[in-house]
Amino acid sequence: GAIVNVELRYTADGGSTYPVGNIIIASTLASNLSYSWTVPDAIGTQLKVKITDLGDATVIDESNANFTIKGSVTVGLPNGGETWIVGANQNITWTRTGSFTNVKLEYSTNAFFNELQTVVITASTLASPLTYAWTVPDAIGTNLKVRISDAADATVTDVSNGTFTIKGALVLTSPNGAETWIVGESRNVTWNRTGSIANAKLEYSTDAGVTYPNVIIASTPAAAGTYAWTVPNSIGNQLRVRVSDVSDATVLDTSDANFTIKGSLTVATPNGAEAWIVGTSQNITWTKTGTIATVKLEYSTNAFVDELQTVVIAALVDATLGTPYAWTVPDAISSTVRVRITNNADTTVKDLSDGNFKITGSFTLTAPNGTENWTVGTAYNITWTKTGSIANAKLEYSTNGGTTYPNLIVASTPAAG
């Protein structure tokens, strides 16, 4: 007879039982010969379906053999196009269907082309959080993919739709802003590295980082983290340094702020202990580094303790290396004299004598000066000339050809007389 309506049930035990709880549909027209079933979360390998005539329970049929219900999983992140940095914490995310408990996570640097190069991130982690905090490994490359699988069924799996990138990182630590470095000095450019970056390129800018046309070194081992740089003659206050991966110019870092390169000046003479005579011509000499055009020369009789007593020797002198300045020593008698040289274009670039030198006056005895015959008891004039503002003179005489002068003529008499 005609079967009007049927009941559909399923089992997960190979057909031993068909529980009431597993009814697919209690009644549907038999003549449809089909029923659209939303597959339930009944993961297993021993599934069967039974169909029963509602008009006659002895009229039944069931699947000839077991079938399987599986869950599914879909990678969310990384899914292609991302750039992740070695050592950073990044979340691997996914969606799933079905109540499987744990997932396995893996990555490949060749998009799983060669399974021998597949690396396990974790063999088993709970599937339900739908996320895993991954410390990005030192696996620098551009052909990375992640795979997620049901830990109990490797056939339930998904792979990133596209490749993503893992990069290393470089962080410049010096010069990083506000430093002042001197032309010709050896200074260490330093940086920190994450990831197995082999070689670093170092460059510098003189326009606050707008351009980097100046190569310090094209390639130096990145693992060293330091490079001894002889500071160039690039005087200015808008200097920056850039460090980059030789094999990937997008991996770079620059000084956070500008630093300064200055020239230098060093007084050579007088530099301490000299004794220069008023009125004589003496050479002031110096050395310099960097492009310095002109300098100012000054002296002080109190070692520049009191700037109010500083005297300008020359306000504008050619700074050319090795050029001496012929100074007519002034009448500034003192034992605490120093000379200072200053860059006119940058008054912070200066130097002064390392130690004190002397400016002294001088005497020239004119009579008696030899061959005279003076008579006991007769008055004769002792005469002299002097340079410098000597106030008083002491006169003595010797009777042994100048070996000693034990005999005082006068302890003090005006030297100008």
C-alpha positions in Angstrom: 0.0 0.0 0.0 0.9 3.6 -0.3 3.3 4.9 2.4 2.2 8.4 3.3 4.6 9.7 6.0 7.9 8.5 7.4 10.1 9.1 10.5 13.8 9.7 10.2 16.3 8.9 13.0 20.1 8.6 13.3 22.4 6.6 15.5 26.1 7.0 16.4 26.6 3.4 17.6 26.5 1.6 14.2 22.8 0.9 14.4 22.5 -0.8 17.8 20.0 1.8 19.0 18.1 4.7 17.5 17.3 6.9 20.6 14.3 9.1 20.7 16.7 12.0 21.2 18.1 11.3 17.7 15.0 12.0 15.7 15.8 13.9 12.5 12.1 14.5 11.7 9.1 12.9 13.3 7.0 13.0 10.2 7.7 14.0 6.6 5.9 13.1 3.4 7.3 9.9 2.0 6.6 10.9 -1.5 9.3 13.7 -1.2 11.9 11.0 -1.3 14.3 13.6 0.3 14.8 15.6 3.5 17.3 18.4 4.0 19.1 17.6 7.2 21.3 20.1 9.2 24.1 17.7 10.3 24.2 17.7 14.1 27.2 17.9 16.4 27.5 14.1 16.6 31.1 13.7 15.7 31.9 10.0 15.1 32.6 7.2 12.6 29.6 4.9 13.3 26.7 7.0 12.1 23.6 5.4 10.4 20.2 6.8 9.5 16.9 4.8 9.8 13.7 5.5 7.9 10.3 4.1 9.3 6.8 4.1 7.8 4.6 5.9 10.3 1.7 3.7 9.2 3.6 0.4 9.8 6.6 0.3 12.1 7.8 -2.9 10.5 8.5 -1.1 7.3 11.9 0.3 7.8 15.3 0.6 6.3 18.7 1.9 7.5 22.1 2.9 6.0 23.8 -0.1 4.7 27.1 0.9 6.3 28.4 3.4 8.8 29.1 7.0 7.7 31.2 9.7 9.5 30.4 13.1 10.9 33.3 15.5 11.4 33.8 18.9 12.8 35.5 21.7 10.8 38.0 24.4 11.6 39.0 27.6 9.8 42.1 29.7 10.3 41.2 33.3 11.2 44.7 34.8 11.8 47.2 34.8 10.2 45.4 34.3 7.0 47.7 36.1 4.5 49.3 39.5 4.1 50.3 40.0 7.8 53.8 41.0 8.9 54.7 39.8 12.3 57.9 40.6 14.2 60.2 38.0 15.8 59.6 37.9 19.6 56.2 39.7 19.4 53.1 38.1 20.9 50.5 37.5 18.2 47.1 35.7 18.5 46.5 32.8 16.2 42.7 32.7 15.9 40.2 30.3 14.3 36.5 29.3 14.1 35.2 25.8 14.5 32.1 23.7 14.1 31.5 20.6 16.2 32.5 19.8 19.8 36.0 18.5 19.3 38.1 19.3 22.4 41.6 20.2 21.3 43.4 21.5 18.3 47.0 21.2 17.0 48.8 24.2 15.7 51.7 24.2 13.2 53.6 26.6 10.9 55.6 26.3 7.8 58.1 28.6 6.2 57.4 27.2 2.7 53.6 27.3 2.8 53.6 23.5 3.7 55.2 22.6 0.3 57.6 20.4 2.2 56.1 18.7 5.2 59.6 17.9 6.6 60.0 21.6 7.3 56.7 21.9 9.3 57.1 23.0 12.9 54.7 22.2 15.7 53.6 25.3 17.6 51.6 23.2 20.1 50.5 19.6 19.8 47.3 20.2 21.8 45.5 23.2 23.1 41.9 23.7 23.9 39.8 24.4 20.9 37.1 26.4 22.6 38.9 29.7 23.3 39.4 30.0 19.5 42.7 31.8 20.1 46.3 31.0 21.0 48.9 33.5 22.1 52.0 32.8 20.0 55.4 34.2 20.6 56.6 34.7 17.0 59.6 32.5 16.4 62.9 33.5 14.7 61.7 32.1 11.4 62.3 35.1 9.1 60.7 34.7 5.7 57.9 35.8 3.4 56.3 32.4 2.7 54.8 31.5 6.1 51.5 29.7 6.7 49.8 28.4 9.8 47.8 25.1 10.0 45.2 24.2 12.6 43.9 20.6 13.0 41.6 18.7 15.2 44.1 17.1 17.6 42.1 13.8 17.5 41.5 13.8 13.7 44.2 15.3 11.4 41.8 15.2 8.5 39.9 18.1 10.1 42.2 20.9 9.2 42.7 24.3 7.6 45.6 26.3 6.4 46.1 30.1 6.1 44.6 31.2 2.8 47.7 33.2 1.9 51.2 33.6 3.1 52.3 36.0 5.8 55.7 37.4 6.7 58.0 37.2 9.7 60.6 39.9 10.0 63.4 40.6 12.5 63.8 44.0 14.1 66.6 46.5 14.7 66.4 49.3 17.3 69.1 52.0 17.2 70.3 52.9 20.7 73.1 55.3 20.0 73.2 58.0 18.8 69.5 58.4 19.6 69.2 62.2 20.0 70.8 65.1 22.0 74.4 63.7 21.8 77.3 65.9 20.8 80.0 64.1 19.0 83.3 65.7 17.8 84.8 65.4 14.3 87.5 62.8 14.2 86.5 61.0 17.4 85.8 57.3 17.4 82.2 56.8 18.6 80.2 53.6 18.8 76.9 53.4 16.8 74.9 50.8 18.8 71.7 48.9 18.2 69.6 45.9 19.5 68.6 43.0 17.2 65.8 40.5 17.3 65.8 37.6 14.9 68.7 36.2 12.9 69.4 39.2 10.8 72.9 38.6 9.4 74.2 42.0 8.4 73.3 45.7 9.1 73.8 48.8 7.0 74.5 52.1 8.7 73.8 55.5 7.2 73.6 59.1 8.5 71.5 62.1 7.6 72.4 65.8 8.0 68.8 67.0 7.4 67.0 65.6 10.4 66.2 62.3 8.7 64.6 63.6 5.5 67.3 61.9 3.5 70.1 59.4 4.3 72.7 59.9 1.4 75.7 59.2 3.6 76.8 55.5 4.1 78.7 54.8 7.3 79.2 51.2 6.3 77.4 49.1 3.7 77.5 45.9 5.7 78.6 44.9 9.2 77.6 41.9 11.3 74.2 42.7 12.9 74.8 40.4 15.9 77.6 42.6 17.1 75.2 45.4 17.9 78.0 48.0 17.7 80.2 49.7 15.1 83.1 52.1 15.8 82.5 55.2 13.7 85.1 57.8 13.1 82.9 60.9 13.3 83.0 62.7 9.9 83.4 66.4 9.1 79.7 67.0 8.9 79.3 69.8 11.4 75.6 70.5 12.2 72.8 69.9 14.7 70.4 67.9 12.5 72.2 64.6 12.4 70.5 61.2 12.6 71.7 57.6 12.0 69.8 54.8 10.4 70.4 51.1 10.8 68.7 48.6 8.4 68.8 44.9 7.5 71.1 44.5 4.4 68.7 41.8 3.1 65.5 43.6 3.8 65.6 47.4 3.8 62.1 47.7 5.3 63.6 46.4 8.6 65.1 49.6 10.0 65.3 52.1 12.8 66.6 55.7 13.1 67.7 58.0 15.8 64.6 59.2 17.7 65.9 62.8 17.7 68.7 64.9 16.2 72.2 64.8 17.5 75.1 67.3 16.9 78.5 67.0 15.3 80.9 69.8 16.2 84.5 70.6 15.3 87.2 71.1 18.0 90.0 73.5 18.9 93.0 72.8 21.0 95.5 75.4 22.2 99.0 74.2 21.6 101.0 77.2 22.9 101.0 78.7 25.3 99.8 75.6 27.2 101.3 76.1 30.6 104.7 76.8 32.3 105.9 79.2 29.6 107.4 82.6 30.7 106.8 85.3 28.0 108.3 88.7 28.3 106.3 91.9 27.9 106.9 93.4 24.4 108.2 90.2 22.8 106.5 88.6 19.8 105.3 85.1 20.7 103.3 82.6 18.5 100.0 81.4 19.7 99.3 78.1 18.0 96.5 75.6 17.9 95.1 72.5 16.2 91.5 72.0 15.0 89.2 69.3 13.6 86.4 70.0 11.3 85.6 72.9 9.1 86.1 76.0 11.3 86.7 79.2 9.4 87.7 81.8 11.9 88.5 82.0 15.6 88.6 84.6 18.4 91.7 84.7 20.6 91.6 86.0 24.2 93.7 86.0 27.3 93.1 86.3 31.0 95.5 87.1 33.9 93.3 85.1 36.4 93.0 81.9 34.4 89.5 83.0 33.2 88.1 82.8 36.8 86.6 86.2 36.2 85.3 86.7 32.7 85.1 90.5 33.2 88.9 90.6 33.1 89.1 88.7 29.8 90.9 90.6 27.1 90.5 90.1 23.4 93.7 89.5 21.5 92.1 89.2 18.1 88.4 89.0 17.3 88.6 87.3 13.9 91.6 85.1 12.9 91.9 82.6 10.1 91.5 79.2 11.8 93.6 77.2 9.2 95.3 74.3 10.9 98.9 75.1 11.8 98.6 78.9 11.3 100.3 80.7 14.2 99.2 84.1 15.5 102.1 86.4 16.3 101.2 88.0 19.5 103.1 91.0 20.9 103.0 90.1 24.6 101.1 92.9 26.5 102.1 94.6 29.7 99.9 92.2 31.8 102.4 90.9 34.3 101.0 87.8 36.0 101.8 84.2 36.8 98.2 83.0 36.2 97.8 83.8 32.5 95.9 81.6 30.1 94.9 81.9 26.4 91.5 80.9 25.0 90.6 80.1 21.4 86.9 80.1 20.3 85.1 79.2 17.1 83.3 82.4 15.9 80.5 80.3 14.3 79.9 78.3 17.4 81.1 79.7 20.7 80.6 76.3 22.5 83.6 75.1 20.5 86.6 76.4 22.4 89.7 75.6 24.3 92.1 77.3 26.7 95.7 76.6 27.9 95.8 73.5 30.0 98.0 75.3 32.6 99.0 78.8 33.7 101.9 80.6 32.0 103.7 83.8 33.1 104.0 87.2 31.6 106.9 89.0 33.1 108.6 92.3 32.7 112.4 92.7 32.1 115.4 94.7 33.1 118.5 95.7 31.2 121.3 97.1 33.3 123.0 99.9 31.5 125.6 101.1 34.1 127.8 99.8 35.4 127.9 97.3 32.6 131.6 96.4 32.5 135.0 98.1 32.2 134.0 101.0 34.5 136.4 102.1 37.3 134.5 103.6 40.2 136.2 105.2 43.2 135.3 104.5 46.8 133.2 107.2 48.3 132.2 108.7 45.0 128.5 108.9 43.9 127.7 107.1 40.7 124.4 106.5 39.0 123.3 102.9 38.5 121.1 102.9 35.5 118.7 100.5 33.7 115.9 100.2 31.3 112.8 98.1 31.8 109.8 96.6 29.9 106.4 96.1 31.7 104.9 97.8 34.6 107.5 96.8 37.3 106.9 99.0 40.3 110.1 98.7 42.3 113.6 97.4 41.8 116.1 95.9 44.3 119.8 96.6 43.8 122.6 94.3 44.9 126.3 93.9 44.1 128.7 91.0 43.8 132.4 91.0 44.5 133.1 87.5 43.0 132.2 88.1 39.4 128.5 87.5 39.9 128.7 84.1 41.6 126.8 85.5 44.5 125.1 88.8 45.4 125.3 89.1 49.2 125.6 92.9 49.2 122.4 95.0 49.3 122.6 98.4 47.7 118.9 99.3 48.2 116.0 97.0 49.0 113.4 98.9 47.0 113.6 101.9 44.7 111.1 103.0 42.0 111.8 100.9 38.9 110.6 103.6 36.6 113.3 105.9 37.9 
